[in-house]
């Protein structure tokens, strides 16, 4: 789904949708990378409250978060300051946690409210007889709030019959809903305006595994003369960078002639056996190549760096 389609889906949801609101908590399980979730369905005294909030939210998301977008990128780890990227919830990077999360909302309780949550989900589906896609707005921030200050005390107008000439101290818990979102889920596609989802769904831990596998894959390909040094050099590199590792480019680099060409292009030393002889300063260029973040412009021969590349079936330029 591109930007135009995302806008159309959001606009369609602004009318004739039925809305439900869920607060949720998450907890890491003992088993590695597995999370559990508890959903709490929220009800309002006036039926129109949630519908009005959903309408206002859609308007602000469209105006402030979607309209400024130049493009929607596939999630590849490099988009750490993304405006919006897209990821399917069945992607292995979630380790099944998103499915568990969605099931927790389907089985949410509606008991007593708690004083802390990890976030909330606003779920909408077309009203009976209306064609449209289910949509969920996700915010990964605690909606609970209290008016507390060491320098002031808060009061409200007392409701004691017809006379409103006295005050009561405010001690109740408040709930705050934001008019921005961290992610929008349309069917099984999640559009992320931030990467806050990584912590909630255990992606941060999964990325470390992705990084470890990527490092071993690069070493096993036999590209690097000083593999132990390479392992040390990449220890401090953000795991996001390894998500987009390209098997095609690793395969290309297994050719000695290609490695010599890459060494000349990216100023990476080559030893007498035609292997990369890396220093720490060379690692960034090698990873950018292997993760498809640099390529040669066909007409000019210039090396270009891209935040995202859409790969076409026309062969590889470099």
C-alpha positions in Angstrom: 0.0 0.0 0.0 1.4 3.4 -1.0 0.8 6.8 0.5 -2.3 7.4 -1.6 -3.9 4.1 -0.6 -3.0 4.7 3.0 -4.8 8.1 2.9 -7.8 6.5 1.2 -8.0 3.8 3.9 -7.8 6.4 6.7 -10.4 8.7 5.1 -12.8 5.7 4.6 -12.5 4.9 8.3 -13.6 8.4 9.3 -17.3 7.6 8.7 -19.5 4.5 9.3 -16.9 2.6 11.4 -17.5 1.0 14.8 -14.8 1.7 17.3 -13.4 -0.1 20.4 -10.6 1.1 22.7 -8.2 -1.2 24.5 -5.5 -0.3 27.1 -2.8 -3.0 27.3 0.2 -4.2 29.3 3.0 -6.4 28.2 5.5 -8.6 30.0 8.5 -10.6 28.9 8.2 -14.3 29.4 11.0 -16.5 30.7 11.3 -18.1 27.3 13.6 -16.0 25.2 11.9 -13.2 23.1 8.4 -14.3 24.1 6.0 -11.7 25.5 2.5 -12.0 27.0 -0.1 -9.2 26.8 -3.2 -8.3 28.7 -5.9 -6.2 27.1 -8.5 -4.1 28.9 -11.5 -2.9 26.9 -12.4 0.7 27.8 -16.0 1.9 27.9 -17.4 5.5 27.9 -20.5 6.9 29.6 -21.4 8.6 26.3 -21.4 6.4 23.2 -20.4 9.4 21.0 -17.1 10.1 22.9 -15.1 7.3 21.2 -16.5 8.0 17.8 -15.6 11.7 18.1 -12.1 10.9 19.3 -11.6 8.5 16.4 -12.7 11.1 13.9 -10.4 13.8 15.4 -7.5 11.3 15.5 -7.9 10.3 11.9 -7.9 14.0 10.9 -4.7 14.8 12.7 -2.9 11.7 11.6 -3.8 12.5 8.0 -2.7 16.1 8.3 0.4 15.9 10.4 1.7 12.4 9.9 0.6 11.1 6.5 0.4 14.3 4.3 4.1 15.2 4.8 5.4 11.8 3.7 7.4 11.5 0.6 7.2 7.8 0.5 6.5 4.7 2.6 9.5 2.5 3.0 9.8 -1.2 3.7 11.1 -1.8 7.2 14.8 -2.7 6.8 16.5 -1.5 9.9 18.1 1.6 8.4 15.0 3.8 8.7 15.7 4.5 12.4 14.5 8.1 12.0 11.7 7.0 9.7 8.7 9.1 8.7 6.8 5.9 7.9 7.8 2.3 7.1 5.8 -0.8 6.6 6.1 -4.3 8.1 3.8 -7.3 7.9 2.8 -8.6 11.3 3.6 -12.2 10.2 7.3 -11.2 9.7 9.6 -13.4 11.7 11.1 -10.3 13.3 8.1 -10.3 15.6 8.7 -13.8 16.7 5.0 -14.4 16.9 4.5 -11.7 19.5 2.2 -9.5 17.5 -0.2 -12.4 17.0 -0.2 -13.0 20.7 -0.9 -9.2 21.2 -3.8 -9.2 18.8 -5.3 -12.3 20.5 -5.1 -10.6 23.9 -7.2 -7.7 22.6 -9.8 -10.1 21.2 -10.0 -11.6 24.7 -9.7 -8.4 26.7 -11.5 -7.9 30.0 -13.4 -4.8 31.2 -12.7 -4.9 34.9 -11.3 -2.3 37.2 -8.8 0.2 35.6 -5.2 0.0 36.5 -2.8 2.9 37.2 -0.3 2.0 34.5 -0.4 0.6 31.0 2.2 0.2 28.2 -0.1 1.7 25.6 -3.5 1.5 23.9 -5.1 0.4 20.7 -8.1 2.0 19.0 -9.7 -0.7 16.8 -12.3 0.1 14.1 -14.2 -2.0 11.6 -16.8 -1.0 9.1 -20.4 -0.9 10.3 -22.7 -3.6 9.2 -23.3 -3.4 5.4 -20.3 -1.1 4.8 -17.3 -2.2 2.7 -13.9 -1.4 4.2 -10.8 -2.8 6.0 -10.4 -3.1 9.7 -7.9 -0.6 11.1 -6.1 -0.2 14.4 -4.3 2.9 15.7 -1.5 2.0 18.1 0.1 4.3 20.7 2.9 3.0 22.9 2.6 5.4 25.8 0.9 5.1 29.2 -2.6 6.8 28.9 -2.9 7.2 32.7 -2.0 10.5 34.4 -2.3 12.2 37.7 -2.2 15.9 38.5 0.8 15.9 40.9 3.3 18.6 41.7 5.7 19.3 44.6 5.0 23.0 44.1 1.3 23.1 43.7 -2.0 21.5 44.6 -4.9 21.1 42.1 -8.5 21.7 42.9 -11.8 21.4 41.0 -15.2 23.0 41.4 -17.3 21.1 43.9 -20.6 19.7 42.7 -22.8 20.2 45.8 -26.3 20.8 44.5 -26.9 24.1 42.8 -24.2 26.1 44.7 -20.8 25.9 43.0 -19.0 28.1 45.5 -16.6 25.5 46.9 -13.6 23.5 45.8 -12.5 19.9 46.1 -8.9 18.7 45.8 -8.3 16.7 42.6 -7.0 13.2 43.6 -8.6 11.1 40.8 -6.6 9.4 38.1 -6.9 10.8 34.7 -6.6 9.2 31.3 -5.0 11.0 28.4 -5.5 10.1 24.7 -3.0 11.5 22.1 -3.9 12.9 18.7 -0.9 11.2 17.1 0.0 7.5 16.8 3.1 5.4 16.7 1.6 2.9 14.2 -1.4 2.2 12.1 -2.4 -1.4 11.4 -4.5 -2.1 8.3 -5.4 -5.7 8.0 -1.9 -7.4 8.5 0.2 -4.4 7.4 1.7 -2.2 10.1 2.7 1.4 9.2 5.2 2.7 11.7 5.7 6.4 12.3 8.2 5.6 15.0 10.1 2.5 16.1 8.5 2.3 19.5 6.9 -1.0 18.5 10.3 -2.7 18.6 10.4 -2.7 22.4 6.7 -3.7 22.9 6.9 -6.7 20.6 10.3 -8.0 21.4 11.9 -6.9 18.1 14.9 -5.3 19.9 15.9 -8.8 21.1 15.2 -10.4 17.7 17.4 -7.8 16.0 20.4 -9.0 18.1 19.8 -12.5 16.7 19.5 -11.1 13.2 22.8 -9.3 13.7 24.6 -12.4 15.0 23.3 -14.5 12.1 24.3 -11.8 9.6 27.8 -11.6 10.9 28.3 -15.3 10.7 26.9 -15.4 7.2 29.3 -12.8 6.1 32.3 -14.6 7.7 31.2 -18.0 6.3 31.1 -16.6 2.8 34.9 -16.3 3.0 35.1 -12.7 2.1 37.3 -11.4 4.9 40.9 -12.3 5.8 40.8 -11.1 9.4 37.4 -12.5 10.5 38.1 -12.2 14.2 38.9 -8.5 13.8 35.7 -8.0 11.9 33.7 -9.6 14.8 35.3 -7.0 17.2 34.7 -4.1 14.8 30.9 -4.8 14.5 30.2 -5.3 18.2 29.2 -1.6 18.6 27.2 -1.3 15.4 23.5 -1.0 15.7 21.7 -4.3 15.0 19.2 -2.5 12.8 21.9 -2.2 10.1 21.9 -6.0 9.5 18.2 -6.4 8.7 18.7 -5.6 5.0 21.7 -7.9 4.4 21.5 -9.0 0.8 22.3 -12.6 -0.1 22.7 -11.5 -3.7 25.5 -9.1 -2.8 27.2 -11.6 -0.6 27.2 -14.1 -3.5 28.6 -11.4 -5.8 31.4 -10.7 -3.3 32.5 -14.3 -3.2 34.1 -13.8 -6.6 37.7 -12.7 -6.2 37.6 -10.3 -9.2 34.5 -8.7 -7.8 36.1 -8.2 -4.4 39.1 -6.5 -6.0 36.7 -4.2 -7.9 34.8 -3.5 -4.6 38.1 -2.9 -2.8 39.1 -0.3 -5.4 35.7 1.3 -5.4 35.3 1.6 -1.6 38.9 1.9 -0.6 39.0 -1.4 1.2 42.4 -3.1 1.2 42.7 -6.5 -0.4 45.3 -9.1 0.7 47.4 -11.3 -1.6 44.6 -13.9 -1.6 42.0 -11.5 -2.8 40.3 -11.2 0.6 39.1 -8.0 2.3 41.8 -7.0 4.9 39.6 -4.8 7.1 40.3 -2.0 9.5 37.5 -0.6 11.6 37.2 2.4 9.3 36.3 0.1 6.3 33.4 -1.8 8.0 30.8 0.9 7.3 31.5 0.9 3.5 31.4 -2.9 3.4 28.1 -3.1 5.3 26.5 -0.5 3.1 27.4 -2.5 0.0 26.2 -5.8 1.5 23.0 -4.3 2.7 22.2 -2.7 -0.6 22.6 0.9 0.6 25.1 1.9 -2.1 25.0 1.4 -5.8 26.5 2.6 -9.0 24.5 5.0 -11.2 24.4 3.4 -14.6 24.7 6.6 -16.7 27.4 8.5 -14.8 29.1 5.7 -12.9 28.8 7.7 -9.7 28.4 5.8 -6.4 25.1 6.7 -4.8 23.8 6.1 -1.3 20.1 5.4 -0.6 18.0 5.3 2.5 15.8 2.7 0.7 16.2 0.9 -2.6 13.4 -0.7 -4.5 15.0 -3.6 -6.3 13.9 -4.3 -9.9 14.5 -7.4 -11.9 17.0 -5.8 -14.2 20.3 -7.2 -12.8 22.8 -5.7 -10.4 24.8 -2.6 -11.4 27.7 -3.0 -9.1 
